[in-house]
Every structure is written in structure tokens, then in C-alpha cells.
Amino acid sequence: MRLACFVLALTLWSGAGSVSAEPARKALPPTIAIIIDDMGHNLIEGERLVNLDHPLTLAFLPYRRHTDRLARLAHDRHKEIMLHAPMANTHNYGLGPGGLTQDMDEQSITSTLRRALQSIPHVQGVNNHMGSLLTQQLQPMDWVMKELYRYPVYFIDSRTIASSVAGDVAAAYQVPTMTRDVFLDHEQTEEFVDQQFKLLIKRARQNGSAIGIGHPHTVTVDYLEKHLPELDRQGIAIATVSGLWAVRNGNREMFAEGEKQAIRPAFARKE
């Protein structure tokens, strides 16, 4: 079955502005995508991220206080929007509303995920929030990807545990998928963020592209404000997640228009 859906706008950033995708015969620069998880809690840092000039991808937790407002603002500022889907973890940390757990049956996982998707304006993709327990389990991941296949959304495996099967199951369902390469800020110091950011660039130089995940911590936002404008001088491009997928897939469309069911707000459709 041929994949289809939104036309991808490949947005490669250089200091002078966005650059259109070049023909395949021309080599593209090493390209990074940066996903900011846990959006929706922190309005101040969220607004700072939304207002950065660069094509970040922002992953929103469902039903949080500032999710709807920030997601709409981010879309207006040409950011890409994801659902940051809470999933059960091995430490038994609380998931908050919209969480997916190992004791849920297929109907519960499907309806919870569907409502969470409907709650995020302009959603284009999904990644897992935590999930070190659930992403190891084949059956829940099968139910998740079975639901995601219905829509024009991609899935990014945050890979919070090495034994995750989430990306493999997404690929089996023909859900466009990629995997996180580097976490940027699990230690919240400028020195650590700098170390991880340089590792992200190194991976992109080695492999052609790489995906980093950060969070709306003040130290992370400060760092990005300072260092993203330097990427052009370093010969590094930055793209949204869908833009990076296009880079890796010959600049072809992720989806074709009309083949997948659009995600509408929950009030606009019946369960």
C-alpha cells in the first residue's frame, strides 16, 4: 500500500533564512532536527522556544495548562507540532492525563491515544514521553501503531530504553518513523548541553543527519538561542522532523493528499 498525506515542506535553515530542497544530485549539508519535549507546562520558556527563528519541532503533552495556546502560537511561527504521548516507564513515575499503561486493553489504548491526538492543534507526529516499560512490549505498541496508521502522522521513537520495539512496530505498520540519536539536556548544565549538542553535530556529519531531543529548561533555551545562529557558519542545516525525513528519503512526500483520515478536534467527531 502506498503511503500518503500532507505535502512535506522541507525547511532547511541557514543564517540568512530558509532554503528550498535541492535536486537529489546535489549533496545536502549535514542536517539536524531538534525536538523539544514536555511542551505545555512552562509558558515562559515555551514562548521563547516558539519565537526562535529556527524550524524546531515541539512535542506537546496532552491536556496541560498551556498546550493549546502554545501549539497554536507555534504553528503560526512555522514550528512543527507533535503529540508527546505519555507511556508507562520502569520507574513508575506518574504519567498525568493521557497516559498509556501496560494494563490497558486495545480499546482503552486506542481511545486514549485518539483523544490525545485530537487535543493537540496542528499535530503532525508523535513521540513517546518516558515509555521505558511500554515501548518494550509488542502488543501495546501494535495497538498504538495500528491507530497511528489511520492518520497522516509520523512516529519518532524517543528510545528511552535500548530494547524499545516501538520504531520497528511503526515501520511494520508503514508509519513513517525515525529514532532519536542524542538527548541534549538530561543534565541541566551549560557544559553538558554543549557536550551533547556537539555530539549531535558530530553524528550528523558522520551519518548525514541526526535527531536531538531537549526540553524547555532555561539552560537549554539559553543555549539554543546562542548557538543555533552559528550553525550556518559551521555548514550544518536544521530542519523540522518531517523535513529531515524528506532529506533521508529523496525529498519525496511522506504522505499523499487524501489517503489518510485527518485528525479533527474531539468536539468535531464522535468516538
N, C-alpha and C positions, 0 to 999 in steps of 0.2 A: 504494500500500500504506500502510495507516495505521500510524503509529509507535506504539510501546507500551513499557511496562516499569515500573520502580519508581515508586511514588507519590512525587512530589516534596514534601518538606517545606520550604516557603518559610520561611526563618528570617531575619527582618529584626531586626537588633539595635538596641535603644536602651539607654541607660544603665540603665534600670530593668529590662531583660530583653527576651525575645523578643516579637515582635508578630506576630499572625496576619495573613495576607494580607487586605487589604480588598477589598470588591467593586470591580469594574472601574470603576464610575462615580466612585470616589473617587481622587483623584490620589495616587500614592505619592511619597515623598520621593526625591530623588536617591540612587541606590544604588550602592555599590561592592562588588566581590568582590576579595579578596586571596588569591592563590595563592602558597604558599611552595614553591619548587622545591628540588631537591637534598636532600630529606629522606632520612635513613638513615645518614649519615656521622657527624653530630655529636649525641651523646646529650644533652649538657648543654643546648645551645640548642634541640634538638628537644623536650626535655621542657618547657622554658619556653614554647615555642610551643603545645604540646599543652595546657598548663594555662591559657592565656589564656581568658578568658570568652567571647570573641567568635567568631563562626562562620567561622573561617578554613578554607580548602581547602588540604590538604597533599599535595604531589606527591612520591612516593617513588621513588627509583632502585631498580631491582630487584637483589636479592641482596646488598645492602650490610649491613654488620655489624648495624646497629640498625633496619633497615627493618621486620622483622616485629614486633618488640617495640613500636616507636613507633606503627606503624599500628594495632595492636590497642588500645593506650592511647588514641590519638587518636579512634578510633571510640567508645570508652567515654566520651570527653569531648565527644562530639557534633560532632566535626570531620568534614569530608568528605574522602575519600581518593581520590587519583589515582595512576596509574602515570605516572612521569616517564620516558618512553621514550627511551633514548639513540639519536641518529641522526647519521649522518655529517655532518661540517662541513667548511667550505672551508679551515680551518687545519690539518687533520689531527691535531687533538687526540684523544687516546685516549678511547674510549667506555666501557671497562670491560665487565663482563659484561652480556649482554642487548642489546648494541648492534646496530643495523640499519645496513647499509652498502650502497653502490651496486653492489657486486659480488655481492650475494646474489640468488639466484633466488626465484621466488614461494614455493616450498615452504620455503626457509630463512627468509625474512621471516615467513611465516605461523607457522611453528612457534616461532621465536624470540619473536615478539610474544605468541603464545598462552601460552607458558610464563611470560613476564614478567607477564602479566595474572594468571595463576594464582598467582604468587608474592606478590602484594600482597593482604593481607586486606582485605575490605570495599571493594574498588575500585569506583568509580562512574564514573570518567572517565580520560582520557589526555591528556597534552600532551607536546610534544617537548622533549627535553634536547638543547641545541645544534641540529643539523639544518639548518644554513645550506646545506649541499650537498644532502642527501636531499630536503628539503621543496620544492626547486625541480623535482624530477624526477617527471614524471607517472606513469610505470609503477610505481615503488616505492610512491608514495602511493596508487595504485589498489589495489595488493595490501594495503597497510595498512588502508585503509578498507573493503575487501571483507571483511577479517577482523573489524574492529570492528563492522561492521553485524550480525554474528551475535549480539551481546551487548547487554545493556542498559547501554551506556556512551556517554558523550559524548566529543567531541574538542575541545580548545582549541588553536588554533594559537598557539604562543608567538611566532611571527613574528620569528625571529632573522635573517631577511633579507626585504627588501621584496618580492622576487619569489616568495615562497612560494606554492605552489598547494595546500597541504595543506587549508586551510579550504574551498576550492572543491570539491576532490575529496570531502571529507567530506560536504558539502551534497549533492553529486550522488548519493551513496550513502544519503542520508537519515539520516546520522548527525548527531544534534544537535550543532551547532558554534557557537563564538564565537571571537573573536580578542583577544589581549592588546592593551591600549591603552597601558600605561605600564610600563616597567621601573623599579623603585624604587631599586635599590642597585648598579648596575654600577660606581659609585664608592662606596667604603666610608667615607664621612664623614657625620656627622650633618647637616651643611649640605646635602649633595647629597640624602640621603634625604628631608629636609624639603622641598626644592625639588620632588622628584618626587612626594611624597605630596600636596602642594598642587596639582600638575598633575593628579593622578588625581581629586581632588575637583572641580577646575575642569571636567574632561572630563565627570564625572558630572552636574554642574549644567547643562552645555551640552546633553548628549545624553540625560539621564535616568538613565544608568548607565555604568559603566566597570569594566574589569578591570585590576588591577595585579599584577605578578609581582615577588616578592622572594625572598630566600634566607636560610638560617639563620645569617647573620652576627650577631655580637654587637651591632654598631651598629644593625642592622635590628630585632632583637628588643627592644633597649632603647627604640628609637623607638616601636615599636608598643605596648609596654607603657605608655608615657607618653601617646600621642596617640589611641589607639583609644577610650578612655573619653570623649574630648572630642567625638566625632562627633555624639552626640545633641544636644548644645548647638548644634552647627553645622547641625543639620537634615539630617544625612546618615545613611542607613541602610547597614548592612553585611550581606551575605548570602553564603551558600555559592555556588559556581558554579551548581549546579542551581537554587538559589533565584533567582539573577539571571536565569537562563534563563526561569524562570517569570514573573518581572517583565516580561521582554521579549516574552512570548508569552501574554499574557492570563491568566496563572495556570493554564494548562492543564497536564496531566501530560506529562512528557517521553516516558514510555513507559506502555503499558498492561500490567497484570499478566499474565504467562504468554505473551506474544508473542515474547519473546526468550529465548535459551538462557542460563541462569545460568552465571556463572563459578565454577568449583569449583577447589579446590587441586589442583595437579598430581598428587598422590598419589591423588586420588579419581577420576581419569578416565584413560582411555587416549588416547594420541595417535593 
